Amino acid sequence: MSSQPHGSRLPLLTRNERRVRRRRRLPQPERTPALLNDRNASRTSPALEAYYMRQIEMFRGEHDRQAFFRVLRVPLPSCFRLTVTHRFPYHLRQRLEREFVPLFEAGDLQSACEEAVRAYPHLAGEPLRVQPPFALPWYPDRLAWQVDVPRAILRKLPALRPFHQFLVAENVVGGMNRQEAVSMLPPLLLQARPGHRILDMCAAPGSKTAQLVDMLAAQPSSADRCVLVANDVDRQRCWMLVHQLKRFACPFLVVTNYEAASIPLRVFSHRFDRVLCDVPCSGDGTLRKSPDVWHKWSVKNGNGLHALQVRIALRGMALLMDDGTGLMTYSTCSLNPVENEAVVAELLRQMGADGAELVDVSEQLPALRRRRGLCHWTPSRDEPASLQPPSSAEQQWMHLERCVRVMPHDQNTGGFFVAVLRRLARTGREDAEMENGDGDASGAPDAAAAAVSRGQHRRMAGPADPPLEAVADAADGASVLDPIGDFYGIDRCQLRRHLYRRESTATDADSASTRRRLYWMSGGAADVAEALRSRPGRLLAAGIRAFELCEMHHHRQATAAAPPFRIAHEAVPLLRPHLHVSRFVAVCRDAWVQLLLHDGRGQPRTSFLLERLRDADARRRLQDMPCGPLVIEHVLEAERGEDAELLPPVRSHVVAWKTGANTLSFFTPVDDLEALQRLYGVSVERAEQQEENGNPS
């Protein structure tokens, strides 16, 4: 995927990042842990507490309400999800269970944590029970985990430093994704399947999008038909989204920059099978994670966002398939019924009983502790009708009780709301928009929504990048595709269908740099990219980086048959079925570890002498190969874990270029290389120590 704006522009910075950089230039007073957390010590808000005291239907009694407010003042546990698109998620899970669960069971860890808590006033009032990481009982295949130790302690405690380093390192390479537990619910309830066309309307920062990538990539044979459009209104957040999602090497991903309530119907004339609508909200469900919400909370926050939330939800329903198969999840990290059930009720009211319905998901995720949606609530005085509870007649067909509420004190999570809606029929308003042009989903917004919209349009401002074009359509397309097809053995039809690059323009001073990378898109992603070519600046990234121009082809020993483009490291698993086997060389484990250690000594471009390779068959084959790009791989065979679980085999690879008769140069990203070293249990430091002891690895 295109991972940054073209050319040599400076990286886009958020306002907070610019403020932090300015502060670093000034002398700062010494800050102790107590000073850092004084603002978190007072987790109170009279306005918030008074408002939820009036929402009697939310609670099961006074004891339940007190438990709710008590848990809101306790920091949120850390959660993470192992990604299936990673090459060895089940090996990571085994390492968690074998290595890090026993680490938490050490007898002195409890007392060490209690000692560390004294430095944090906002934690000192709560009893701290150190428990080992555990798999969330409602998430499939034990792939989502929770750690009850507060994040501040997890970072600072020396005894837990190996576990924290493990989380950070695997998060960088995409082996796991840090994600709040309740944030995992919408993709699961959406019932996404391989081959689906999916839209994530407000995608940044991308944790739910990454989860959808996992679900769509479960069957690689269906990847060409599906597409996942990740949209966000803030251009800077879109680039952050691109950076986060490039870890997962997804050919069917498209990142767009639209105001969610105004995503054009004409561009996406092929409707989506699924829409994930996680709208902007007041965020009072995140009080445990974001203590500043206590002081910022106001009734006006939720009331002011209500109209925008309705508009976004209506546009999401308009983009769904209208044959009864299209599903949309509407979700917020708020517990305010004005932002939740009131929005769903207004959406159903405008679409009618024949246009949409709420789906009963009570049988899904049976281990999840949830509560039914509210049919009655107490809004503030003199509010519009759309903020009021539905009438008795509307309640009978709306079935708001089918909504899902997750309360923080039920399962030690954040607060969350999610509703699953099915699209039944097209409305007349959509037909009018298709004929007259794209407009807002629900007419003119009110003053509050208009103010939000003006701010969003300001955030969308920025220089437009050249659109993506099919390489086959370019004037020099044949001269680019033919060498790649001949050398790698890829079918020309596949290259013409899937290979794209940035267009060069007369005003583009860095046109050469924009053409250094070729991107591979699925058929569904290519269709979206073609539809967006007429709307400059709306498509930010699509597909996966497949080939990159390499200076090695100018080497004096390079063969004339070698193309100037080398295959990208992250594209090897995707393109392997299309590549000729002559460019792959398998090595034994001893030689593979040798290559990992050579490439990991801080000089990844240092030439490797083939005569040193500890695999005679592979050495002879590599020496006989012509110069040019190649892939060296090793298969870690399946093994049975301690719990009798059979781990699947793992195919690992490094990308290299044969630069001479007896030399190789490697092109493996450092983070991916370190992940392979962890998988095989080797490290450069350990190898150097063994060499000093006279026992080379």
C-alpha positions in Angstrom: 0.0 0.0 0.0 1.1 3.5 -0.6 2.4 4.5 2.8 3.0 8.2 2.5 2.3 11.3 0.4 4.4 11.3 -2.8 7.5 13.2 -3.3 9.7 14.6 -0.6 7.2 16.5 1.5 7.7 16.8 5.2 5.5 14.4 7.3 2.2 15.7 8.3 2.0 16.6 12.0 -1.0 16.9 14.2 -1.5 20.0 16.4 -0.5 18.1 19.5 2.7 16.9 17.8 3.6 20.4 16.8 3.0 21.6 20.4 5.1 18.8 21.8 8.0 19.7 19.5 7.8 23.3 20.5 7.9 22.4 24.2 10.9 20.2 23.7 12.9 23.2 22.7 12.2 24.9 26.0 13.7 24.0 29.4 11.2 21.9 31.3 10.8 21.6 35.1 11.4 18.3 36.7 8.2 16.2 36.7 7.6 13.4 39.2 5.1 10.6 38.7 2.8 12.3 41.3 2.8 15.6 39.3 2.1 13.7 36.1 -1.0 12.1 37.6 -2.5 14.8 39.9 -5.0 15.8 37.2 -6.2 12.2 37.1 -6.7 12.0 40.9 -10.0 13.8 40.7 -12.2 11.7 38.6 -15.5 13.5 39.2 -18.1 15.4 37.2 -21.2 16.6 38.9 -22.9 17.2 35.5 -22.2 13.7 34.3 -23.3 12.0 37.5 -26.5 14.1 37.7 -27.4 13.2 34.1 -26.9 9.5 34.5 -28.7 9.5 37.9 -31.8 10.5 35.9 -31.4 7.5 33.5 -33.1 5.1 35.7 -33.7 2.5 33.0 -29.9 2.1 32.5 -29.4 0.4 35.9 -30.7 -2.5 37.8 -30.9 -0.6 41.1 -28.9 1.6 43.4 -26.2 -1.0 44.0 -25.7 -1.4 40.2 -25.5 2.4 39.8 -22.9 2.7 42.5 -20.8 -0.1 41.0 -21.0 1.7 37.7 -19.5 4.9 39.0 -17.0 3.1 41.1 -15.5 1.2 38.1 -15.4 4.3 36.0 -12.7 5.7 38.4 -10.5 2.6 37.9 -8.0 2.6 35.0 -8.8 0.4 32.1 -7.0 -2.9 31.6 -4.8 -3.3 28.5 -6.0 -5.5 25.7 -4.5 -6.7 22.4 -5.5 -8.9 19.6 -3.3 -11.4 17.7 -3.7 -10.8 14.0 -4.5 -13.8 11.7 -2.9 -12.1 8.7 0.4 -12.3 10.5 2.5 -15.3 9.5 2.6 -17.0 12.9 -0.2 -15.8 15.2 -0.6 -19.2 16.9 3.1 -19.3 17.7 2.7 -15.9 19.4 -0.2 -17.3 21.3 1.9 -20.3 22.4 4.7 -17.9 23.6 2.2 -16.0 25.6 0.9 -19.1 27.3 4.3 -20.7 27.9 6.5 -17.7 28.7 4.6 -14.7 29.9 1.7 -16.3 31.9 4.2 -17.9 34.3 6.0 -14.6 34.5 2.9 -13.0 36.1 2.6 -15.9 38.5 5.9 -15.2 40.2 5.4 -14.8 44.0 7.2 -11.4 44.3 5.4 -9.7 41.5 2.3 -8.8 43.6 4.4 -6.9 46.2 6.5 -5.2 43.5 3.3 -3.9 41.8 1.9 -2.6 45.1 5.1 -0.8 45.7 5.0 0.8 42.2 1.4 1.9 42.7 2.3 4.2 45.5 3.9 6.6 42.9 0.6 7.0 41.1 -2.0 8.8 43.3 -4.9 8.0 40.9 -4.2 4.2 41.4 -3.4 4.2 45.1 -7.0 4.1 46.3 -7.8 0.9 44.5 -6.8 -2.6 45.4 -4.4 -4.0 42.8 -4.7 -7.7 42.0 -2.0 -9.0 39.7 -3.4 -11.6 37.4 -1.7 -13.3 34.4 -2.8 -12.3 30.9 -5.9 -14.2 29.8 -7.8 -14.8 26.6 -11.2 -12.9 26.3 -13.8 -15.7 26.7 -16.1 -14.3 24.0 -13.4 -13.7 21.3 -12.9 -16.7 18.9 -9.8 -18.9 18.9 -8.2 -17.2 22.0 -6.8 -14.5 19.8 -7.8 -11.5 22.0 -6.1 -11.1 25.4 -6.4 -8.8 28.4 -3.9 -7.8 31.1 -5.4 -6.3 34.2 -2.2 -4.6 35.3 -2.6 -0.8 34.7 -0.6 0.4 31.6 1.5 2.8 33.7 2.7 -0.1 35.9 3.2 -2.3 32.9 5.6 0.2 31.4 7.6 1.0 34.6 7.9 -2.3 36.5 11.3 -4.0 35.7 9.9 -7.5 36.3 7.4 -7.0 33.5 9.7 -5.3 31.1 10.2 -8.4 28.9 6.4 -8.7 28.5 6.1 -5.0 27.6 8.9 -5.2 25.1 7.2 -8.2 23.5 3.9 -6.2 23.1 5.7 -3.2 21.6 7.8 -5.3 19.2 5.0 -7.4 17.9 2.7 -4.4 17.6 5.3 -2.7 15.3 5.4 -5.7 12.8 1.6 -6.4 12.9 1.8 -9.6 14.9 -0.7 -8.1 17.3 -2.8 -5.0 17.5 -3.5 -3.0 20.7 -7.2 -2.6 20.8 -9.8 -2.0 23.5 -11.9 -5.1 24.2 -15.3 -3.4 23.4 -13.8 -2.0 20.2 -13.6 -5.5 18.9 -17.4 -6.0 19.0 -18.6 -4.2 15.8 -16.5 -6.2 13.4 -17.6 -9.5 15.1 -21.3 -8.6 15.1 -21.0 -7.4 11.5 -20.5 -11.0 10.3 -18.0 -10.0 7.7 -17.0 -12.9 5.3 -14.3 -13.3 2.7 -15.5 -11.9 -0.6 -17.6 -9.1 1.0 -17.5 -5.4 0.0 -17.1 -3.5 3.2 -17.1 0.2 4.1 -15.6 1.6 7.3 -17.1 5.2 7.4 -15.0 6.7 10.2 -12.0 4.4 10.2 -9.1 6.3 11.9 -7.1 5.3 13.9 -7.8 1.9 12.3 -8.1 -0.8 15.0 -11.5 -2.0 13.7 -10.3 -1.8 10.1 -7.4 -4.0 10.9 -9.8 -6.5 12.5 -11.9 -6.5 9.3 -8.7 -7.1 7.3 -8.2 -10.3 9.4 -11.8 -11.5 8.7 -11.6 -10.8 5.0 -8.2 -12.4 4.5 -9.3 -15.7 6.1 -9.7 -17.3 2.6 -7.0 -16.0 0.2 -8.9 -17.4 -2.7 -11.7 -14.9 -2.1 -9.4 -11.9 -1.7 -9.7 -10.7 -5.3 -13.5 -10.3 -5.1 -13.6 -8.3 -1.9 -12.7 -4.7 -1.1 -12.4 -2.8 2.2 -12.8 1.0 1.9 -11.5 2.8 5.0 -12.7 6.4 5.0 -12.0 9.3 7.4 -12.8 13.0 7.2 -9.4 14.1 8.6 -6.6 13.9 6.0 -3.9 13.7 8.6 -5.7 10.9 10.4 -6.0 9.2 7.0 -2.3 9.1 6.6 -1.9 7.8 10.1 -4.5 5.1 9.1 -2.4 4.2 6.1 0.7 4.0 8.2 -1.0 1.7 10.7 -2.6 -0.6 8.1 0.5 -1.1 5.9 1.7 -3.6 8.6 -1.0 -6.0 7.4 -0.1 -6.1 3.7 -3.7 -6.0 2.4 -4.3 -5.9 -1.4 -8.0 -5.2 -1.1 -7.7 -2.1 1.1 -8.6 1.4 -0.1 -8.2 4.6 2.0 -10.4 7.5 1.1 -10.9 11.1 2.5 -14.6 12.0 2.6 -16.9 13.6 5.1 -18.8 10.4 6.2 -22.2 12.0 5.8 -21.4 13.0 2.2 -19.8 9.9 0.7 -21.0 10.0 -2.9 -23.5 7.4 -4.0 -22.5 7.7 -7.6 -18.9 6.8 -7.0 -19.9 3.7 -5.0 -22.7 2.6 -7.3 -21.9 -1.0 -6.5 -23.3 -1.1 -3.0 -21.6 -2.6 0.0 -22.4 -5.9 1.7 -21.4 -4.5 5.1 -20.9 -1.0 6.5 -19.2 -0.3 9.8 -20.5 3.1 11.2 -18.5 4.0 14.3 -19.5 7.7 14.6 -17.9 10.6 16.4 -19.4 10.8 19.9 -18.9 12.5 23.3 -16.8 9.5 24.4 -18.1 9.1 28.0 -17.6 5.3 27.7 -13.8 6.0 27.6 -13.7 7.6 31.0 -11.4 4.8 32.3 -9.0 5.3 29.5 -9.3 9.1 29.0 -9.7 10.8 32.4 -9.9 14.3 30.8 -13.4 13.4 29.6 -14.6 13.8 33.2 -13.8 17.6 33.1 -14.9 18.1 29.5 -18.3 16.3 29.7 -21.4 18.3 29.1 -25.0 17.5 28.1 -24.4 19.7 25.1 -21.8 17.4 23.7 -24.1 14.5 23.0 -27.0 16.8 22.0 -24.8 18.7 19.5 -23.5 15.5 17.8 -26.9 13.9 17.5 -27.9 15.4 14.1 -24.5 14.6 12.6 -24.7 11.0 13.9 -28.1 10.6 12.2 -26.8 12.0 8.9 -23.8 9.6 8.9 -26.0 6.6 9.8 -28.5 7.4 7.1 -25.7 7.7 4.5 -24.3 4.4 5.7 -27.6 2.7 5.1 -27.9 4.3 1.7 -24.6 2.7 0.7 -25.8 -0.8 1.7 -27.2 -3.5 -0.6 -30.9 -3.2 -0.6 -31.8 -6.9 -1.1 -32.1 -7.8 2.5 -28.5 -9.1 2.8 -26.7 -5.8 3.7 -25.8 -5.2 7.3 -24.6 -2.1 9.1 -23.3 -1.7 12.6 -23.9 1.6 14.3 -21.6 2.1 17.3 -20.3 4.7 19.7 -18.0 4.7 22.7 -20.7 6.6 24.6 -23.4 5.5 27.1 -25.7 8.5 26.4 -29.0 7.3 24.9 -29.3 10.5 23.0 -26.3 9.4 20.9 -27.3 5.7 20.8 -30.9 4.6 20.9 -32.2 8.0 19.9 -30.1 8.0 16.7 -31.2 4.4 15.9 -34.8 5.3 16.5 -34.6 8.4 14.2 -32.9 6.3 11.5 -35.6 3.7 11.6 -38.2 6.5 11.7 -36.9 8.1 8.5 -36.4 4.8 6.6 -39.6 3.2 7.7 -40.5 -0.3 8.8 -40.1 -1.5 5.2 -36.7 0.1 4.7 -34.7 -1.2 7.6 -34.8 -3.3 10.7 -32.8 -4.0 13.8 -31.2 -7.4 13.9 -31.3 -9.6 17.0 -27.8 -10.6 17.9 -28.5 -12.0 21.4 -27.3 -15.4 20.3 -23.9 -14.2 19.0 -20.9 -14.1 21.4 -22.7 -15.9 24.2 -19.8 -15.4 26.7 -20.2 -11.6 26.4 -22.0 -9.9 29.2 -24.3 -7.3 27.6 -27.5 -5.4 28.3 -30.5 -4.7 26.2 -31.1 -1.4 24.5 -33.3 1.2 26.1 -36.8 2.0 25.1 -37.2 4.9 27.6 -34.7 7.6 28.6 -34.8 11.1 30.1 -33.3 13.7 27.8 -32.7 17.3 28.8 -35.6 19.7 28.7 -36.8 21.4 25.5 -34.9 19.1 23.1 -36.0 18.3 19.5 -38.4 15.4 18.9 -35.6 13.2 17.5 -33.9 13.1 20.9 -37.1 12.0 22.7 -37.9 8.3 23.3 -40.2 6.6 20.7 -43.9 6.4 21.2 -45.6 3.2 22.3 -46.6 2.5 18.7 -43.0 3.0 17.4 -41.6 0.8 20.1 -43.6 -2.2 18.9 -41.9 -2.2 15.5 -38.5 -0.6 16.2 -37.4 -3.2 18.8 -34.8 -1.0 20.4 -34.2 -3.7 22.9 -32.2 -5.5 20.2 -29.4 -2.9 20.6 -26.4 -4.0 22.6 -25.1 -2.0 25.6 -21.8 -3.0 27.3 -21.4 -1.6 30.8 -17.9 -1.1 32.3 -18.7 -2.9 35.6 -20.2 -6.0 34.0 -16.9 -7.4 32.5 -14.2 -4.9 33.4 -14.3 -3.1 30.1 -15.0 0.3 28.7 -18.5 1.5 28.0 -19.9 0.8 24.5 -23.0 0.7 22.4 -23.6 -1.2 19.1 -26.7 -1.9 17.0 -26.9 -4.1 13.9 -29.3 -3.0 11.2 -30.4 -4.7 8.0 -31.2 -2.8 4.9 -34.5 -4.0 3.3 -35.4 -1.6 0.5 -34.2 1.5 -1.3 -35.8 4.9 -0.5 -37.0 7.5 -3.0 -34.5 10.0 -1.6 -31.6 7.9 -2.8 -33.0 7.6 -6.4 -33.3 11.4 -6.4 -29.7 11.9 -5.3 -28.5 9.5 -8.0 -30.3 11.5 -10.6 -29.5 15.0 -9.3 -26.0 14.5 -8.0 -24.6 13.6 -4.6 -25.9 15.5 -1.6 -26.3 15.1 2.1 -28.2 12.1 3.3 -30.8 14.0 5.3 -31.1 17.5 3.9 -29.6 20.6 5.5 -28.0 20.0 8.9 -28.8 22.1 11.9 -26.4 24.7 13.3 -24.4 22.4 15.5 -23.9 19.8 12.8 -23.0 22.6 10.3 -20.3 23.8 12.7 -18.9 20.3 12.9 -19.0 20.0 9.2 -17.1 23.2 8.7 -14.4 22.0 10.9 -14.2 18.7 9.0 -13.9 20.5 5.7 -11.0 22.4 7.1 -9.3 19.2 8.1 -9.8 17.8 4.6 -7.8 20.6 3.1 -4.4 19.7 1.8 -2.4 19.0 -1.4 -3.8 16.3 -3.6 -1.6 13.4 -4.6 -1.5 12.2 -8.2 -4.2 9.6 -8.8 -3.4 5.9 -9.2 -3.4 4.6 -12.7 -3.2 1.1 -14.2 0.4 0.5 -15.4 -1.1 -1.2 -18.5 -2.8 2.1 -19.5 0.4 4.2 -19.3 2.4 5.0 -22.4 5.3 3.0 -21.1 3.2 0.3 -19.6 4.5 -2.5 -21.9 8.1 -1.6 -21.2 7.4 -1.9 -17.4 5.2 -5.0 -17.4 7.0 -7.2 -20.0 10.3 -7.5 -18.1 8.4 -8.2 -14.9 6.2 -10.8 -16.5 9.2 -12.5 -18.3 11.5 -12.6 -15.3 9.1 -13.5 -12.5 6.8 -15.7 -14.7 3.6 -13.7 -13.8 0.8 -13.9 -16.3 0.3 -10.7 -18.3 -3.4 -10.6 -17.7 -2.8 -10.6 -13.9 -0.3 -7.8 -14.3 -2.6 -5.7 -16.4 -5.5 -6.2 -14.0 -3.8 -5.7 -10.7 -0.7 -3.5 -11.1 -1.0 0.2 -10.4 1.3 3.2 -9.8 1.0 7.0 -9.2 0.4 9.1 -12.3 3.1 11.5 -13.3 2.0 15.1 -14.0 3.7 18.0 -15.7 3.8 19.9 -12.4 5.1 17.0 -10.4 8.8 17.7 -9.7 9.2 14.3 -8.1 7.5 12.2 -10.8 10.4 9.8 -10.8 9.9 9.1 -7.1 6.2 8.5 -7.6 6.9 5.8 -10.1 9.5 3.9 -8.1 6.7 1.8 -6.5 4.2 -0.5 -8.2 1.1 -1.5 -6.2 -0.9 -4.7 -6.4 -4.7 -4.3 -5.9 -7.4 -6.8 -5.7 -10.1 -6.7 -8.4 -12.5 -5.0 -6.0 -10.0 -2.4 -4.9 -9.0 -1.7 -8.6 -12.7 -1.0 -9.4 -12.9 1.6 -6.6 -9.6 3.2 -7.6 -10.9 3.6 -11.2 -14.1 5.1 -10.0 -12.2 7.7 -7.9 -9.8 8.8 -10.6 -12.2 11.6 -11.6 -12.1 12.9 -8.0 -8.5 14.1 -7.2 -7.4 13.9 -3.7 -10.1 11.6 -2.4 -8.1 8.3 -2.9 -5.1 8.4 -0.6 -3.8 4.8 -0.8 -4.8 1.5 -2.2 -3.4 -2.0 -2.4 0.0 -3.3 -1.4 3.4 -2.3 -2.5 4.4 -5.2 -4.8 7.5 -4.0 -6.7 10.1 -1.3 -6.1 12.7 0.1 -8.4 16.2 -1.1 -7.2 19.5 0.4 -8.0 21.1 -3.1 -8.0 20.1 -3.6 -11.6 22.8 -1.2 -12.6 25.5 -3.6 -11.1 28.1 -4.6 -13.5 27.4 -8.3 -13.0 23.6 -7.9 -13.5 22.1 -9.9 -16.3 20.1 -8.2 -19.0 17.1 -10.3 -18.2 16.7 -8.9 -14.7 14.1 -6.3 -14.5 14.8 -3.0 -12.7 12.0 -3.8 -10.2 12.6 -6.1 -7.2 9.7 -7.7 -5.4 8.8 -6.1 -2.1 9.2 -8.1 1.1 5.6 -7.7 2.2 4.2 -8.8 -1.2 5.9 -12.2 -1.3 3.1 -14.2 0.5 0.5 -12.6 -1.8 2.5 -13.1 -5.1 4.0 -16.4 -4.4 1.3 -18.4 -6.3 2.0 -16.2 -9.3 5.8 -16.3 -9.3 8.0 -18.8 -11.1 9.6 -21.3 -8.8 13.1 -20.6 -10.3 13.3 -17.4 -8.2 12.8 -19.2 -4.9 15.5 -21.0 -3.0 14.8 -23.1 0.1 17.5 -23.5 2.7 17.9 -25.7 5.8 17.4 -24.3 9.3 21.1 -23.9 10.0 21.6 -21.8 6.9 18.4 -19.9 7.5 19.6 -18.9 11.0 22.9 -17.9 9.5 21.2 -15.5 7.1 19.0 -14.0 9.8 22.0 -13.2 11.9 24.0 -11.8 9.0 21.2 -9.6 7.9 20.6 -8.4 11.5 24.0 -7.0 12.4 22.9 -3.5 11.7 24.1 -3.5 8.1 21.3 -5.1 6.1 22.9 -4.1 2.7 26.3 -5.7 3.5 27.0 -8.4 0.9 26.9 -12.0 1.9 29.4 -14.4 0.5 27.7 -17.5 -0.8 30.7 -19.7 -0.1 29.9 -19.2 3.6 26.4 -20.6 3.3 25.9 -23.8 5.5 23.7 -25.5 2.9 25.6 -27.2 0.1 22.6 -27.7 -2.2 21.3 -24.2 -1.8 24.7 -22.8 -2.2 25.2 -24.6 -5.6 21.8 -23.5 -6.8 22.4 -19.9 -5.8 25.8 -19.8 -7.5 24.3 -21.2 -10.7 21.5 -18.6 -10.8 21.8 -15.5 -12.9 22.2 -12.2 -11.2 19.0 -10.4 -10.1 16.2 -10.5 -7.5 15.3 -13.7 -5.7 13.5 -15.0 -2.6 15.2 -17.2 0.0 12.8 -19.1 2.3 12.5 -21.7 5.0 9.5 -23.6 6.3 9.2 -24.1 10.0 7.4 -27.4 10.2 4.3 -28.0 12.3 4.9 -28.8 15.9 2.7 -29.8 18.8 2.5 -27.5 21.8 2.5 -28.5 25.4 -1.3 -28.5 25.4 -1.4 -31.0 22.5 -2.2 -28.2 20.0 -0.7 -28.7 16.6 0.8 -25.4 15.4 0.6 -24.8 11.7 3.8 -24.7 9.6 5.3 -21.2 9.0 6.8 -20.2 5.6 9.4 -17.4 6.2 11.3 -15.5 3.6 13.9 -12.8 2.9 14.2 -10.8 -0.3 17.7 -10.6 -1.8 19.5 -9.6 -5.0 22.3 -11.6 -6.4 24.8 -8.9 -7.2 27.7 -11.0 -8.3 28.8 -14.6 -9.0 29.2 -15.2 -5.2 27.5 -12.4 -3.4 24.0 -11.5 -2.2 22.5 -8.3 -0.8 19.3 -8.4 1.3 16.3 -6.1 1.5 14.5 -7.2 4.6 12.9 -4.5 6.9 14.6 -4.5 10.2 11.4 -4.9 12.2 10.4 -8.0 10.2 13.9 -9.4 10.5 13.8 -9.1 14.3 10.3 -10.8 14.3 11.9 -13.8 12.5 14.8 -13.9 14.9 12.3 -14.0 17.8 10.4 -16.8 16.1 13.5 -18.9 15.7 14.9 -18.0 19.1 18.1 -16.4 17.9 19.6 -12.9 18.3 22.7 -11.1 17.1 23.8 -10.5 20.7 23.6 -14.2 21.6 25.5 -15.1 18.4 28.3 -12.7 19.1 28.6 -14.0 22.6 28.8 -17.6 21.3 31.5 -16.5 18.8 33.5 -15.0 21.6 33.3 -18.4 23.4 34.5 -20.2 20.4 31.1 -21.7 19.5 29.7 -19.9 16.5 26.0 -20.2 15.8 
